[in-house]
């Protein structure tokens, strides 16, 4: 088997004979990503209504369903209506701390069968297996959102304690709740924020996976016919809470 | 590609593709649609052109310090608890993955779409070791059931009708299946969902790997990439060395143009950034994470004539716009990577000899270079490949002799004038309305597919000489 040393040596040997095709540099990374991230957030805080509108347009264009509610209290009603329409009641949710609010009682009051994911204490393999089976059998997955990107209609979710990746993947219907703190305008800004998280090294940067979700799962592999929900959710709903989730 | 198929010469493979009426229709519909979607995506995106230049510069700058970025990537992945492996050849890459699968005790491996695993023929090796590979991208799943190979980089089953897929599923699941994409997709979802939940091993490629953070990036529309990296106990990612990018900032530049070039989407549905194995506080993710870095002919091109091709993102845009691909589809090329970029990649991975015919499967119209998100000058390299095929005496001898003679003729004016006079006499029996459309013997190889203009009654040189004589 080739070792790391041999492998890199073969690359260096080739690089010595190589001529650069042209003089080139990599993308300029933000020097102070945290400060730049703050500037972006401050700037967005003033223009958020226009950016939210652009998010709505792009999110709907990729097949998402958008809702705007005034306060968190209205969220269970939206979810409850989805459940009634689909005659379904199994819901898995991120842990209340990860979601920013405890919606379980209100959802249960509307007839939903709610399974809240654990806060993040180390779970034994058997327990993880059990939770996975529940998630796989659920009708709805309720999550928060770390970033909502207006340019592309994308929801960005970072995995971590109390925020399993499967909540937005296994159930056929994904419901995401967010507020203006998650809104960003462009992929370029996402780059700055990701750099800031990484430099910072605190959650959410500690998560193993960052998922960009741009609409429901889709395929066009059979005669280029667009079909939704091939492996991931067939439906993605995003609920924007005007007054903010954390009150 | 099976040896049997390659035993058939390219010309014959292309010939059968041209006679396949369904394939012809499917290719026209698919390539036209992809071209339109791509054009619309970039029309709505004024910064696109500048970003394409940025992306290309990042690729080139990365290659200029490839050892550094790979070392950084390796260190970060190991710091996160992942393992990195090094494969010089496809044999070595297969052995590494099979070994991981054996140690995992896996009997089944779920795979998300990966050209790199196609390239090394991983599925055959897994099967040989008693491990069942399951392709989970719908298109790949279909062609796996049909025992075929992908015919397009991003739409592997575009050559199949829904009727053919329904028959295939019907045979596989022993029941009647309706030829409706919605129904067929649902069947695949149910079948594959079980497999995702059972499999011990998940195998993926990588669209990018971010050196700075140790992140492997997967871009999919179906969500299978997320399944494969979340549910099985072990995740193996196989990646060509050229896929590394320095930072997350660089990554965003590529994400902004990749899906637009491939399918016209602003972003594909899922872009998944994976960093190492499961964290203790998380419920899901693999206990083990492996990255296999693949050379297989790439490293030799760092200083070689095909260096530019190392910038390829595998978006498939050059296939759609290529007049040759539009006519013959992916299978006729005979290797893993079809289309204009595929010819270069085949030469890179399999050697120049393998593209002796393919080097000519291009009109050199330049549409591929225009469509390429990172502006790879594919025609330039195809011309260089043709020259190499000739110089290494790989081309058929008739062709070599003919072009050598022609080169002598064109560089010696006296000889050229003599040949023109001789040609004017010799061409007489073959000229019809100013063109020669049929030549005898092996010379017909030239005229079979194109006309040759006849030598003019008075050549330009002769008229020029006469004009010069008249002017004072």
Boltz contact constraints between the chains, C-beta under 6 A:
constraints:
  - contact:
      token1: [A, 2]
      token2: [B, 86]
      max_distance: 6.0
  - contact:
      token1: [A, 2]
      token2: [B, 88]
      max_distance: 6.0
  - contact:
      token1: [A, 4]
      token2: [B, 86]
      max_distance: 6.0
  - contact:
      token1: [A, 7]
      token2: [B, 86]
      max_distance: 6.0
  - contact:
      token1: [A, 8]
      token2: [B, 67]
      max_distance: 6.0
  - contact:
      token1: [A, 10]
      token2: [B, 299]
      max_distance: 6.0
  - contact:
      token1: [A, 11]
      token2: [B, 66]
      max_distance: 6.0
  - contact:
      token1: [A, 11]
      token2: [B, 67]
      max_distance: 6.0
  - contact:
      token1: [A, 11]
      token2: [B, 299]
      max_distance: 6.0
  - contact:
      token1: [A, 12]
      token2: [B, 67]
      max_distance: 6.0
  - contact:
      token1: [A, 14]
      token2: [B, 299]
      max_distance: 6.0
  - contact:
      token1: [A, 14]
      token2: [B, 302]
      max_distance: 6.0
  - contact:
      token1: [A, 14]
      token2: [B, 303]
      max_distance: 6.0
  - contact:
      token1: [A, 15]
      token2: [B, 302]
      max_distance: 6.0
  - contact:
      token1: [A, 17]
      token2: [B, 303]
      max_distance: 6.0
  - contact:
      token1: [A, 18]
      token2: [B, 302]
      max_distance: 6.0
  - contact:
      token1: [A, 18]
      token2: [B, 303]
      max_distance: 6.0
  - contact:
      token1: [A, 20]
      token2: [B, 64]
      max_distance: 6.0
  - contact:
      token1: [A, 21]
      token2: [B, 60]
      max_distance: 6.0
  - contact:
      token1: [A, 24]
      token2: [B, 57]
      max_distance: 6.0
  - contact:
      token1: [A, 24]
      token2: [B, 60]
      max_distance: 6.0
  - contact:
      token1: [A, 24]
      token2: [B, 61]
      max_distance: 6.0
  - contact:
      token1: [A, 25]
      token2: [B, 61]
      max_distance: 6.0
  - contact:
      token1: [A, 26]
      token2: [B, 58]
      max_distance: 6.0
  - contact:
      token1: [A, 26]
      token2: [B, 61]
      max_distance: 6.0
  - contact:
      token1: [A, 26]
      token2: [B, 246]
      max_distance: 6.0
  - contact:
      token1: [A, 26]
      token2: [B, 250]
      max_distance: 6.0
  - contact:
      token1: [A, 27]
      token2: [B, 58]
      max_distance: 6.0
  - contact:
      token1: [A, 27]
      token2: [B, 249]
      max_distance: 6.0
  - contact:
      token1: [A, 27]
      token2: [B, 250]
      max_distance: 6.0
  - contact:
      token1: [A, 27]
      token2: [B, 253]
      max_distance: 6.0
  - contact:
      token1: [A, 29]
      token2: [B, 247]
      max_distance: 6.0
  - contact:
      token1: [A, 29]
      token2: [B, 249]
      max_distance: 6.0
  - contact:
      token1: [A, 120]
      token2: [B, 281]
      max_distance: 6.0
  - contact:
      token1: [A, 122]
      token2: [B, 280]
      max_distance: 6.0
  - contact:
      token1: [A, 128]
      token2: [B, 283]
      max_distance: 6.0
  - contact:
      token1: [A, 131]
      token2: [B, 283]
      max_distance: 6.0
  - contact:
      token1: [A, 152]
      token2: [B, 266]
      max_distance: 6.0
  - contact:
      token1: [A, 152]
      token2: [B, 267]
      max_distance: 6.0
  - contact:
      token1: [A, 154]
      token2: [B, 267]
      max_distance: 6.0
  - contact:
      token1: [A, 159]
      token2: [B, 282]
      max_distance: 6.0
  - contact:
      token1: [A, 161]
      token2: [B, 281]
      max_distance: 6.0
  - contact:
      token1: [A, 164]
      token2: [B, 283]
      max_distance: 6.0
  - contact:
      token1: [A, 164]
      token2: [B, 284]
      max_distance: 6.0
  - contact:
      token1: [A, 165]
      token2: [B, 230]
      max_distance: 6.0
  - contact:
      token1: [A, 165]
      token2: [B, 284]
      max_distance: 6.0
  - contact:
      token1: [A, 166]
      token2: [B, 284]
      max_distance: 6.0
  - contact:
      token1: [A, 169]
      token2: [B, 226]
      max_distance: 6.0
  - contact:
      token1: [A, 187]
      token2: [B, 252]
      max_distance: 6.0
  - contact:
      token1: [A, 187]
      token2: [B, 256]
      max_distance: 6.0
  - contact:
      token1: [A, 191]
      token2: [B, 248]
      max_distance: 6.0
  - contact:
      token1: [A, 191]
      token2: [B, 249]
      max_distance: 6.0
  - contact:
      token1: [A, 191]
      token2: [B, 252]
      max_distance: 6.0
  - contact:
      token1: [A, 194]
      token2: [B, 248]
      max_distance: 6.0
  - contact:
      token1: [A, 195]
      token2: [B, 248]
      max_distance: 6.0
  - contact:
      token1: [A, 198]
      token2: [B, 213]
      max_distance: 6.0
  - contact:
      token1: [A, 208]
      token2: [B, 275]
      max_distance: 6.0
  - contact:
      token1: [A, 208]
      token2: [B, 279]
      max_distance: 6.0
  - contact:
      token1: [A, 208]
      token2: [B, 282]
      max_distance: 6.0
  - contact:
      token1: [A, 208]
      token2: [B, 285]
      max_distance: 6.0
  - contact:
      token1: [A, 209]
      token2: [B, 274]
      max_distance: 6.0
  - contact:
      token1: [A, 210]
      token2: [B, 273]
      max_distance: 6.0
  - contact:
      token1: [A, 211]
      token2: [B, 272]
      max_distance: 6.0
  - contact:
      token1: [A, 212]
      token2: [B, 271]
      max_distance: 6.0
  - contact:
      token1: [A, 214]
      token2: [B, 267]
      max_distance: 6.0
  - contact:
      token1: [A, 214]
      token2: [B, 269]
      max_distance: 6.0
  - contact:
      token1: [A, 215]
      token2: [B, 269]
      max_distance: 6.0
  - contact:
      token1: [A, 217]
      token2: [B, 222]
      max_distance: 6.0
  - contact:
      token1: [A, 217]
      token2: [B, 223]
      max_distance: 6.0
  - contact:
      token1: [A, 218]
      token2: [B, 221]
      max_distance: 6.0
  - contact:
      token1: [A, 218]
      token2: [B, 269]
      max_distance: 6.0
  - contact:
      token1: [A, 219]
      token2: [B, 138]
      max_distance: 6.0
  - contact:
      token1: [A, 219]
      token2: [B, 222]
      max_distance: 6.0
  - contact:
      token1: [A, 221]
      token2: [B, 138]
      max_distance: 6.0
  - contact:
      token1: [A, 221]
      token2: [B, 139]
      max_distance: 6.0
  - contact:
      token1: [A, 221]
      token2: [B, 157]
      max_distance: 6.0
  - contact:
      token1: [A, 222]
      token2: [B, 162]
      max_distance: 6.0
  - contact:
      token1: [A, 222]
      token2: [B, 165]
      max_distance: 6.0
  - contact:
      token1: [A, 222]
      token2: [B, 181]
      max_distance: 6.0
  - contact:
      token1: [A, 222]
      token2: [B, 184]
      max_distance: 6.0
  - contact:
      token1: [A, 223]
      token2: [B, 162]
      max_distance: 6.0
  - contact:
      token1: [A, 224]
      token2: [B, 30]
      max_distance: 6.0
  - contact:
      token1: [A, 224]
      token2: [B, 33]
      max_distance: 6.0
  - contact:
      token1: [A, 225]
      token2: [B, 181]
      max_distance: 6.0
  - contact:
      token1: [A, 227]
      token2: [B, 181]
      max_distance: 6.0
  - contact:
      token1: [A, 227]
      token2: [B, 182]
      max_distance: 6.0
  - contact:
      token1: [A, 227]
      token2: [B, 185]
      max_distance: 6.0
  - contact:
      token1: [A, 230]
      token2: [B, 138]
      max_distance: 6.0
  - contact:
      token1: [A, 230]
      token2: [B, 185]
      max_distance: 6.0
  - contact:
      token1: [A, 230]
      token2: [B, 189]
      max_distance: 6.0
  - contact:
      token1: [A, 230]
      token2: [B, 222]
      max_distance: 6.0
  - contact:
      token1: [A, 231]
      token2: [B, 222]
      max_distance: 6.0
  - contact:
      token1: [A, 231]
      token2: [B, 223]
      max_distance: 6.0
  - contact:
      token1: [A, 231]
      token2: [B, 224]
      max_distance: 6.0
  - contact:
      token1: [A, 231]
      token2: [B, 227]
      max_distance: 6.0
  - contact:
      token1: [A, 232]
      token2: [B, 223]
      max_distance: 6.0
